[in-house]
Amino acid sequence: MDLQKIAQAAKLVAQGHRQCKVAQQLGVHDSTISRALQTQTAKDIIDGIRDRIITQTIPKAADNIAYAIHAYQAEDTSAQVREHGFKGSTALLSAIGILPSHTPSVLIQQVIQGDQIQITPELAQSIRDGWGDVDRPVDNPSYQPDPQTTDG
């Protein structure tokens, strides 16, 4: 396949089209599309489209979540909007590691492992600083162990 067809295939797949349909549209075999998408050119195109989608949609998604979170405490909003606000609040707090859980969220795990994710370097460092030594005991004077699960 030439570069133009690779680019076209990469764009179609990045937009959500199935590889078999892309192959039919371009008049090639399914495996040709599969191999073409493994090239660096195709990966760069797909990454570029993904990054553009993320950049364009994250501000609106953040505004929607902020609206729902603020509406959670407003008495004049519908029960459904308040429920979305509650769910948005808990999801946000879980994602950034504030709500307790058995394991850190995927976001926190990616930051700790140094994976490439799209957050500010300051936030990443703050998370790494907070989770750097996960085996150290947490100094929490209000913590009371559960007597049913604690030995002796």
N, C-alpha and C positions, 0 to 999 in steps of 0.2 A: 504494500500500500504506500502511496506517496504521502508526503507531509500534509497536504491539503485534506486528504481523506482521513488521515489519523486525527487531525484537528477537528474535523467535522464529527467523527465518531466520538471523540472525547467529549465534545460539547453536548452531544445528544445524550450520552450516558450520564454525564454530570447533571443534566436536566431531568434525569429520572427515567429515560427510555430504556427498555430492556435491550440487552445486547443482541438477541436474536432478531428483534425488529430493526435495529440499526443495521445489522448485517444485510437483511432483506432490502432495506432502503438504499444501501450503498452497493448492492449487487455482489457481495462477497460472502464467504463462508463464516459461520459463527466463530470458529477457531481463529480466523484471521483477525476478527475484532478483538478477541481475547488477547492475542499476541500483540496487536497494535497498542492496546491499552497498557501493556506492560512497559512500553518504551518511556523514556524520560520525558519526551515531548508531550505525550498524552498525559502523563502524571502531572506535569507542570500546568497544562491546560486545566485539568480537573481541579488541581489545588487552587489555581487562580480563580476559577468560577466559585468554588466553595468559599474562599476567602472573601470574595466580593459579596456573596450572599450573606455571610456572617457580618461583614462590616455594614451592609445596608440594613439588615434586619435587627441587629442587637439593640440599637437605640430605641426602636419602637417597642420591642419586646420588654426592655427595661422599663419604659414608660408605662406599659400595660401592667406590669407586675407592681410597680410603685403605686399606680392608681388603685389596684385591687388591695394592696396592703393598707393604704390610707383609708380606703372604704371599709375595711374590716372593722374599724372602731367607730365609724359614723353610724349614728342611730337611724338616719333617714335613708339609708341604702337598703336594697332588697336583701333577703336572706341568702340568695344565690351569690350575689356579689360579695357579701361578707364571707361566705364559705370559700369563694375563690381567693379572697384576701388572706384568710387563715391558711389555706393550702399553700399559697404563694409565700407567705411568711415562713412557714415551717420548712418548705423546700429550700428557700434561700438560706435560712439559718443552718440547715443540715449540710447544704452544699459547701458552705464556707467553714464548717466545722464547729459551729457554736453550739448546736444541739448535741447532746450526748448520743453516742452510738457505739456499737461494739467495734466497729472498724471506721477509719476515716472515710469520708466520701471519695468518690472517684476523682474529683477535682483535687482534694487534698493529697491523695495518693500520687497523682500525676506530678504535683508540685514537689512533693518529697523526693520522688524519683528523678526529678529534673526533666520530665517529658516536655515536649514543646506544646504549650497551650497558650491560649490568647487571653492573658490577664496582664496587669501591669507588673513590672519587675518588683516594685515596692510591695505589692500584695503577695507575690510569690515568696519574697524574702521573709515577710512577716509570718506567713504560714509555715515556712521551713523553720524559722526561729521557734515558733510555738510547738511544732511537732518533732523537732530535731531529736529529742531523746525520749522516745515513747515509753521506755521502760522505767523512767524516773517516777516516783510517786507524786501525785498531785496534792499540793497543799490547799486543802479545802476544809476549813473548820466546821462547815455545816454538814459535811458528809457523815452519814451514819451507815455502817455496814448492815446488810440484811442478815438478821440472826439465823434465818433458815439456810443460808448458803455459806455462812462463815463458820469455820472450825473453832471449837472451844471457846 
